[in-house]
Amino acid sequence: MKTLTRLILLAAALFSGGCSFFGIEKSAVDVAELAPIAGMQAGRVLWEHDLGKGADGKGVTLVASLDGSTLYVAHVDGKVEAVSTSSGASLWKNDLDVQIGGGPGVGNGLVISGTTEGEVIALSQSTGSESWRATVSTDVPAVPVAARGIVVIHTNDGKLYGLDVATGEQRWLFHRTAPVLSLRGASSPVIEGNSLYAGLDGGKLVKLDLMSGRPAWETPIAYASGRTELERVVDIDGLLVLGPSMLYVVTYQGDMAAVNKSDGKVKWRTAYSSYQGVISDGHSLYASDADGYVAAVSPQSGEILWRQKALSGRRLSPPVMAGNLIAVADLEGYVHWLSPDDGSIVARVEAVSSAVRAPLVAQGGTLYVYGDEGELAAVTAQ
């Protein structure tokens, strides 16, 4: 295997698609100690609130979703909350009495979560009252998305569902045969106009018509290689970046690639392994890889411009642009700000007391950090 994982837990269950899933527990790289850096700023915690259990070590995909001045968060034990960005105070809360596996996503006036038992639950964004429930084939580890009257759900057996935003009724279903093994999780689709882009297990990228679910194209981004099934896992589970004409994607144990949005043709590929995905500031691409290295990549050629290794083994969150800096969080609850010019670490703060797996949420220079044990904090680099 490509020196990426040492501890792998195989899932005990086989899902309806015939696939088993595993989760990454530890990088093969030793955890780097956080040494003082000359001239590094001490970031500030603006507020912190303990909202509940969070992911609670269950391996679920819980995030904080931002809309205006409100954050929406979910807890594994079924609580969904709306939280003020100014103070962290709860605006409303609904206890759904389920185990949430992915979410919440926000769109079309709804707050949408998927459960570990294959339910999709939509709440009113303004009040938190339940709007509808729907059933899908298996658990939902990806954050649901909604736009133009369609809620899109990506299930753990690789299916994409289009549900009616008003009723939860199924409008369409897209499915491709999944590989024997894949990472525990699924990428959240990205919607642009009437187009839907989604990464699949097995390293494929698809473009669908949002209203009908019909595929416009399917493109393999990475190809399985290796002697064992574990070595041959090449999933797309992370964030996608949409540019004016190109889409940027990265696979686990495979490649980063630039793909033409109109026809799915690959412009370039470069060897890169990440289950977190890729982001852009309009000039460069940035990604944290499976070993905890953060890199800047040229969107024109795929050339690695710089690589920061000081956070190796620290199980980094997906990077995010925070003002004019790049930010990542780690397994101990620290947030690190990096210069986009050379990757140097310019600021650091301990935001929460638990690991941060959820993507950081940026609003200007403020970051909202959601820890695995349910702590939510607002931090800045200065």
Protein Blocks (a to p, Z undefined) as FASTA:
>chain_A
ZZkafbdcddfbdcfkopacdddfbdfbdcddddddehiacdddfbdcdfbjmnnonopa
cddddehjaccdddfkopacdddfklopafbdcdehiacfbdcddeehiacdddfkopac
dddfklopafbdcddfbdcfbdcddeehiacdddfkopacdddfklopafbdcdddddfb
dcedddddddehjbccdddehhiacdddfklopafbdcdfbdcedjbfklmpccdfbdcd
ddfkbccdddehiadddddfklopafbdcddddfkbpcdehlaccdddfkopacdddfkl
opafbdcfklgoklpaddddehjaccdddfkopacdddfklopafbdcdfbfcdcfbdcd
dehjbccdddfkopacdddfZZ
